[in-house]
Amino acid sequence: MGSFFSINAISRERYHRSLMCDFLFIVELRLFIIGLNKANG
């Protein structure tokens, strides 16, 4: 029971971390595209 709970907690933490990485990646990508548009325009 304890090992199952720890595995569940670890997978949940990894899931949240991957969500944060995806979110930061999307934000940086949008900022990069906005910067390109301003440089071109």
Backbone as a printed PyTorch tensor [residue, N CA C, xyz], in Angstrom:
tensor([[[  0.8320,  -1.2020,   0.0000],
         [  0.0000,   0.0000,   0.0000],
         [  0.8650,   1.2500,   0.0000]],

        [[  1.8800,   1.2610,   0.8730],
         [  2.7560,   2.4360,   0.9510],
         [  3.5340,   2.6420,  -0.3370]],

        [[  4.0150,   1.5270,  -0.9190],
         [  4.8000,   1.6650,  -2.1550],
         [  3.9120,   2.1660,  -3.2850]],

        [[  2.6720,   1.6950,  -3.3160],
         [  1.7490,   2.1630,  -4.3540],
         [  1.4880,   3.6530,  -4.2060]],

        [[  1.3450,   4.1100,  -2.9630],
         [  1.0910,   5.5320,  -2.7290],
         [  2.2890,   6.3680,  -3.1580]],

        [[  3.5020,   5.8940,  -2.8570],
         [  4.6920,   6.6710,  -3.2250],
         [  4.8450,   6.7220,  -4.7460]],

        [[  4.5670,   5.6080,  -5.4110],
         [  4.6500,   5.5990,  -6.8790],
         [  3.6180,   6.5560,  -7.4560]],

        [[  2.4280,   6.5710,  -6.8760],
         [  1.3730,   7.4620,  -7.3410],
         [  1.7880,   8.9140,  -7.1510]],

        [[  2.3820,   9.2360,  -6.0010],
         [  2.7990,  10.6110,  -5.7260],
         [  3.9030,  11.0310,  -6.6860]],

        [[  4.8490,  10.1370,  -6.9600],
         [  5.9600,  10.4710,  -7.8590],
         [  5.4320,  10.7100,  -9.2720]],

        [[  4.5350,   9.8420,  -9.7360],
         [  4.0080,  10.0190, -11.0940],
         [  3.2040,  11.3040, -11.1840]],

        [[  2.4810,  11.6460, -10.1120],
         [  1.7010,  12.8870, -10.1300],
         [  2.6400,  14.0860, -10.1800]],

        [[  3.7480,  14.0270,  -9.4350],
         [  4.6970,  15.1410,  -9.4490],
         [  5.3230,  15.2800, -10.8280]],

        [[  5.6730,  14.1620, -11.4520],
         [  6.2590,  14.2260, -12.7930],
         [  5.2510,  14.7750, -13.7910]],

        [[  3.9680,  14.4230, -13.5930],
         [  2.9230,  14.9210, -14.4860],
         [  2.7990,  16.4330, -14.3670]],

        [[  2.8080,  16.9490, -13.1330],
         [  2.7160,  18.3950, -12.9450],
         [  3.9520,  19.0910, -13.5160]],

        [[  5.1240,  18.4820, -13.3280],
         [  6.3520,  19.0990, -13.8340],
         [  6.3270,  19.1660, -15.3580]],

        [[  5.8580,  18.1080, -16.0130],
         [  5.7950,  18.1280, -17.4760],
         [  4.7720,  19.1530, -17.9510]],

        [[  3.6800,  19.3230, -17.1920],
         [  2.6950,  20.3440, -17.5510],
         [  3.3260,  21.7230, -17.4820]],

        [[  4.0870,  21.9930, -16.4170],
         [  4.7330,  23.2950, -16.2670],
         [  5.7250,  23.5200, -17.3980]],

        [[  6.4850,  22.4820, -17.7670],
         [  7.4640,  22.6250, -18.8430],
         [  6.7580,  22.9480, -20.1520]],

        [[  5.6520,  22.2610, -20.4280],
         [  4.8990,  22.5410, -21.6530],
         [  4.3790,  23.9670, -21.6480]],

        [[  3.8680,  24.4160, -20.4930],
         [  3.3160,  25.7640, -20.3960],
         [  4.4020,  26.8020, -20.6400]],

        [[  5.5690,  26.6310, -19.9880],
         [  6.6580,  27.5920, -20.1660],
         [  7.1560,  27.5720, -21.6050]],

        [[  7.2080,  26.3870, -22.2090],
         [  7.6700,  26.2830, -23.5890],
         [  6.7310,  27.0320, -24.5260]],

        [[  5.4250,  26.8830, -24.3170],
         [  4.4470,  27.5690, -25.1760],
         [  4.5550,  29.0780, -25.0000]],

        [[  4.7160,  29.5260, -23.7510],
         [  4.8190,  30.9660, -23.4970],
         [  6.0650,  31.5290, -24.1700]],

        [[  7.2040,  30.8320, -24.0200],
         [  8.4370,  31.3230, -24.6370],
         [  8.3170,  31.3120, -26.1530]],

        [[  7.6510,  30.3010, -26.6990],
         [  7.4870,  30.2240, -28.1480],
         [  6.6500,  31.3960, -28.6480]],

        [[  5.5790,  31.7390, -27.9240],
         [  4.7350,  32.8630, -28.3440],
         [  5.4960,  34.1760, -28.2370]],

        [[  6.2910,  34.3350, -27.1750],
         [  7.0850,  35.5590, -27.0440],
         [  8.0990,  35.6510, -28.1790]],

        [[  8.6910,  34.5130, -28.5490],
         [  9.6610,  34.4890, -29.6360],
         [  9.0030,  34.8820, -30.9570]],

        [[  7.8080,  34.3640, -31.2060],
         [  7.0950,  34.6910, -32.4510],
         [  6.7110,  36.1670, -32.4680]],

        [[  6.2670,  36.6940, -31.3170],
         [  5.9170,  38.1210, -31.2460],
         [  7.1590,  38.9670, -31.5220]],

        [[  8.3020,  38.5660, -30.9700],
         [  9.5440,  39.2940, -31.2090],
         [  9.9340,  39.2610, -32.6750]],

        [[  9.7440,  38.1270, -33.3270],
         [ 10.0540,  38.0290, -34.7560],
         [  9.1490,  38.9460, -35.5650]],

        [[  7.8720,  38.9770, -35.2230],
         [  6.9370,  39.8310, -35.9520],
         [  7.3030,  41.3000, -35.7830]],

        [[  7.7140,  41.6870, -34.5800],
         [  8.0940,  43.0850, -34.3540],
         [  9.3790,  43.4130, -35.1040]],

        [[ 10.3110,  42.4610, -35.1670],
         [ 11.5650,  42.7040, -35.8700],
         [ 11.3170,  42.8100, -37.3740]],

        [[ 10.4190,  42.0060, -37.8910],
         [ 10.1340,  42.0340, -39.3270],
         [  9.2760,  43.2290, -39.6970]],

        [[  8.3440,  43.5970, -38.8170],
         [  7.4420,  44.6970, -39.1200],
         [  8.0560,  45.9750, -38.6730]]])
